[in-house]
Amino acid sequence: MLGDLDRLCRGPAEVDLGNLWAVALIEGTSVEAVQEGYGAPSPHPVWVAAALLSRVTEPWRAQDEGWEAEVERRTALAAGVLAQGVGPRARVARGHATVPVGWRVPSTVQADGEVIQVCRAWPVGERARVAVEGLDGRSRLRAATVDLDGRVKLLPPGADDTLPALADVAARGRLVVHRAGRRAVVELADRYAKVLRPGRAPGVAEASEAGRRLVEAAGLVAPSVLGHDDSVVDLSVLPGRPVHRLHADPSWPRIWETWAASWARLQGLGGEATAGLARHTGGDEAQVLRGWATRAAATGMLDGTPWPQRLAETARQLGMAAGETTGGLVVTHRDLHDQQLLWDGTRLGVLDLDTLCLAEPALDPLNLAVHADLRHAQGLWPAEAVPTVVDAVKGVLTAARVGEDRRVLAERATVTRLAAVYAFRPRWRERVLAWAERRWAALGG
């Protein structure tokens, strides 16, 4: 059945075909069956580009969340079609795979009769594939990988051939994290078990204990390693509630006063206590950004946006500035954000300390401040919760004598990295890219 026939007329078949291809590219679907029904070849790229451009203003007219980013994406798709052409399933080469133009991580995946609601997704190395994590119809956490041609490999509940220890551990508790082929976390009755690839657990256990000793010296608390073998690290349960959920709690100002005082003490630690920590310079952080740029390029996830160029330029600036920071590195978490912190009413706990290192003093605080602004953009925190975090961060940066140039560069690095990370998250992609664009502009980008 057809609707909206008020524009019915005689005209070139390419008008309809171009529109069909344009919608397919926008939505990441295929028009193969429709083309077969028309019995016509693929339309000339000009017709598809014209149809795409005719739909550029639709997100603005609808005032969709993140409409600015979607307008840019549709414009870029039109440019890509003119450069690359079209086919029944328009695709571009990426390494050893071909990727449909405009492909995005789906919000659901289906395999083996199961439908998985995707919550998180990550690139898989430098290949045209993503790992996804989500809930099945029985609210069980499931992991899968998705090739960009649509093939889904769904792992059994609580099992992963690359993590052979997982099945036994998951049978005794509740799976709370599962990144296919990389790691998993299982909540047990009296502890958390971190399941890793064989051979990796001893290093994680040692780093976690070293990190715990350092943060406790600064007045914070952290999980203790209760034991480990080749593949599993058992960690104690910290008291308290996630800071991520406490933005409306009366203790909010006290939480951040406690964090600022503790983090200033942590950054002031040195000597023998920090002698064994790895060094993470500006050059190393530049490599992190280049890695995200490579992974995004393998999937086309940032095609049609300015973020690949911004990642490259920010990485270049970090590399140039690397020599200026090697003498002033401080104890650093390296992935500090609100979901890594717990509050029990008196003490602040910190999670995931196996990445603790010596790095530039701006890295942790600005990562935390940028995440606070992101939580507001996501609609998870009210606007009034953010300044408390930002003020605490400013205090730590001032105590560490971090100059304005270093602050801006560290903030740009965080914003570009988060744009790449959230480009893989279907729920948040457009909203976060729109937020990142605003944040970049505010930084004078």
N, C-alpha and C positions, 0 to 999 in steps of 0.2 A: 504494500500500500504506500502511495506517495502523498506527501503533504506539501503545502506552500507552493501551489501551482500558479500563482499570480504572475510569475515571470516566464511562464512557458512561451517558447518561441522557436523559430527555425534558426539554426546557427551551426557553427563547426562543432563536431563531436569533441574536439579538444577542450572546449569550455567546460563541459561536465567532467571529462577525464582529468583535466588539470585540477579541478576542485576536489575530485576524489583523491588524487595523489596528495594534494596539499593537506587535506584532513588527516590522511594516513600518516604523513610525516609529523604533523603536529601531535597526534595521539600515539605515535609509535606502533601502529598496526599495519597490516598488509592489505593491498588492494588486488592481489593476484587473482582471486576469484571473480571480482568485478571486471577486471580487464578481460578475462576469458569470456565473460558474458557479452562484452561489447565486441569481441572478436577483432579488436584493434590493437595496434602496437602501442608502446609507451608514448605518451604525448611528448612533444618537444619541451625541453626544460623551460623555455620562455613562458609557456602556458602555466606550468606548475608554479614558477616563481611569481607570475602575475597573480595567481590565485592565493598564494601565500601572503603576498603584500596586501591583497584585498582584505585579509583577515588579521592584519597586524593590529588594528585598533580595537578588536573585539574584547581583549582583556581589560582595556581601559574603559570601554563603554560599560562593561559589566562591573567595573570597579572590583575585580577579583583581587584577593590577597596576593601581593607580589606581582602586580600587573606590569610594573616597569621591566622586571627581568623577563617576563614572558613576551613582551613586545620586542625586546632585544633579541630573544631567542628566535622568534618567527622571522625577524628581519635577517638574522644570520642564516636561517634555514634557506631562505630565498637565495641568498648569495651562494650558499653551498650547492644548491641545485644547479645554478648557472655554471658553477665551476666543475661539478662532478657528474652532471647528468642524472637521469632517473631510469628506473627499470621496474619490473613488477614488484620487487622488494628493494627499493633504492638502498644501496650499500656502499660503504667505502672501505678500502683495505686498511687493516690495523694489525701490523705484525703478521702472524700466521693465520689471522682470522679476518672475516669481513663483517662489518657492523652496519645495521640499518641506520640510515641518516636519522637523527633525532631520537635514537634509542634512549630509553630511560629505565632505571631500575623499577620494575613493576611493584605496585602496592600489594599484589597477591601473586603467589605462584602455585601451580598445580602439578602434582605428580602422584602416582600410585593411589589414585582416588582421594587424595587429601588436598585441601585448599589451605595454604598457609598465609596468614596476614603478616606481611613483612614489617618488622619493627626497626631493624637495623641492617645495614649492608656495608660491605667493605670490598675494595678491589682485591683481586688475587694476584699478587706479584705484579708483573708487567704484562700480563696476558689479558686478552679480551674476555674476561670472566669476572663475576662477582660472587662473593659469599654472602648469604642472607641468613637472618635469624628472625624467627617469628613464632606465632602461636597457631596450632592446628585447631580443628573443630572441637577437641576435648581440652582446650586450654593448656596443652603441653608445649613446652619450648622445643622448637625444631630448628635444625640447621640444614642448609642446602647450598649448592652452588648452581649458578645460572650462567650458561653460555649466552653470548649475545645473539645467537641464532634461535634462542628460545628454549633450548634443551635444559631441563632441570634435573639435577641429581639430588634427590631428597634422602637425607640420612635417617636411619631408624631412630626412634626416640631414645635419647641417652646413649647413642653408640656412634663410633667414628673409627674407621680402620686406621687412620693416622694417629689416633689417640687410643691405643689399645687398652689402657687402664680405665677408660671412661665407663665402660659398660658395668663393671663391678661396682665402681663408686656410685654411679647414678642410681643403681638398684637399691642403694641404702639411703638415698636422700632426694632432694629436689634440685633439679637442674635449673640454674639461674642465669648462666651465660654459656653460649656455645658458638664459637666461631669455627666453622668447619675447617678441619685440618690444622688448626693453630692452637686453640686452648679452650678450656671449659671450666666452669666453676660450679660446684655442687654444694648446696646447703645441707649439712648433716645436723644431727641432734645437738651437738655441742661444739661444732667447729665448721669451718669452710674448707673444702678441698679444692685446690687449684690443680687441674689436670693438664699436663703439657706433653709435648712430643718426647719420646724416650731419650733420656740423657740430659734433658734441660732442667729437670727439677733441682738437682744439687746447686747449680749456679743461682737459680731464683731464690732458693732457701737461704743461701749465704748472703746474697744481696739484701733480702728482706730483713734479716737479722741485723746486718750492719746498719741499714736504714732505721730500724727501730731504735737502736742504741743512740743514734744521732738525734732523732726527733725527741726522744725522751730527755736527752740532755738539754733540749730547748724548752722543756715544759709541756710537751705534747705527749699523746699516747698513740700506740700503734699495735697491730696484731703481732703476737708472738708466734714463731714457728714451733709447732708442737711435734713435728716430725716430718720426714720426707723419705722417699725412695727415689728410684730412677726417673719416675714420671709424675709423681703426685707430691704436692706440698700441702701439709695440713696446717691451717692457721687458726688462731684463737678468735673468738667472737668479741668485738669491742662493744661496750655499752653505749647507748645513745641513739639518737635519731639522725637521719641524713640532713645535713644543713640545707640541702637543696629544697627541702620541704618546710623549712622553718621561717620563711620570709615574713609571715604574719605573727610569729611568736614574740611575746614581749622581751625575750632575751636577745633579739636580733642585734641591737647595738653592742651588747656585751660579747656576743660571739665574735664579732669582728674586731673589737678591742683586744680580745684574747688572741685572735689570730695574728694581728699586727705585732703585738709584743713578742709572741712566740716566734714568728717568722724572722723578726729582726735578730733575735737571739740565735736562731738557726743559721742565718746568713753570717753571723759573727763567729761561728765555730771555725777552728782551724787547727794547725799543728798536727800532732800524731793522730788525733781523732778522725781527721779527714784524709790522711795520707794515702789510703787505699782506694779512694774514689776515682772513677774515670773522669776525664775532662771532656766537656762538651762546649766547644768554642762556637763563635759565630759562623765559622766555616762548616762545622758539623750541622748547625741549624740550617744553613743554606742547603746542605745535602738533603735534609728532611723535606724542604720545599721542592727541591728538584725531583725527589722521589714521588711526591704527590703529583707533580706536573706530568711525570712519565706515566703514572698509573691512570691519571685522568685522560691522557692522550690515547692510551691503549683501548679505552672504552668509549671515547668521544664524549665523555660526561660533561666536559666544559667547552665543547665546541660551540662556536657562536657567541661566546662571552669573552670579555677582556681578561679573564682570570689566568689563562695560561701565560700571557705576557706579563701580568702582574707578579705571578709566582716567580718567573724567570728574573725579572728586574729586582724584586726584593731579595732573591737569593744572591744576585750579583752584589747588591749593596751590603748584605751580611758578610759575604766573602771578603769584600774590600775592607770592612771594618773589623774583621776577625783579629788582626794583629793588635788592635787597640785594647782588647778585653782580656788577653791571655794572662795578664798579671793581676787581674781583679776578679777572679772567679770565686763564687761562693757556693755553699751547699744548696742544691736545687732538686726539687721533686721531678721536674721536667714534664709533668702532665697534670699540673695542679688546677683543679676546678671544683665547683661547689659539690659535685657528686663524689668527690674524694674525701670529704670531711664529715665527721660525726660529732654531735654535741650531746653531752649527758647532763647538762645543766651546770656543770662546773668545769669540765675538761673538754678539750678539743682533740679528737682522734683523726689520724690520717691513714688512708689506705694506699695500697699498691706502691710500696716503697722500693721495689726491685729496680726501678729506673733512677734511683737517687745518684747524683753526680755533682761535679763542680761545673758551674756554668755562670753566665752573665747574670748579675743581680736583678735585671729587669725581667727576665724570662718568666719566672713563676708569678710574680705579682700582676704583671700585665695580662698574662693568660687568664688569671682569675678575674680581673676587672672586665676584660672583653667578654668573658663567659657570662658575667652578671648582666651586661647590657644585652647579650644574646637571649638570656632567659626572659627578659622583658619583651624582646621582639617576638619570641615564640609564644607569648601570652601566658607564660608559666609564672612570672613574678609581676607584681604591680610596679609601676614606675618608681614609687617612693622607696622600694627596697634597694634599688641600685646605688644611690649616692652613698649609703652607709658602707658598702663594699669599696666603692671607688675612693672614698676618703681614707679608709684603712690602707688601701694600696698606696695612695700618695704618701702616707706617713712612712711606709717601709721604703719606698723609693727615695724619699728625702734623706732618711737615715743612711741609706747606702750611697748617697751622693750620685744618683743616676741623673745625667744631664738630659735636657729636652730632646736632643737629637737621638739619643739612645732609646728614650721612651717611645718616640714616634716610630723608629725603625722596628722595635720589638712589637709594638702594637700592629704595625702593618704585617709583620710576619705572622702574627696570630690570626689576623683577619683573613689573610690569603689562605692559610692552612685550613681554617674552619670552612671557608667557601668550598675548598676541594673536598673536605671530609663530608660535609652535608649535601654536596651534589649527588652523593650515593644514597641518601636517605629519602625515600619517596615521600614520607609524611611531611618533611621539613624543607625539602629542596628549594622550592620557589620562594618561600618566606625567608629562608636564611640567605639566599643569594640576593634578594632585594635588600635585606638588612645590611649585608656586607657591602653592597654598593653605596648605601648611605654612609656607612662607617668609613669607607675608603675616601669618599668625597670630603668628609669632615676632617680627614687627615691631610688634605691638600693633594690627594692623588689625581 
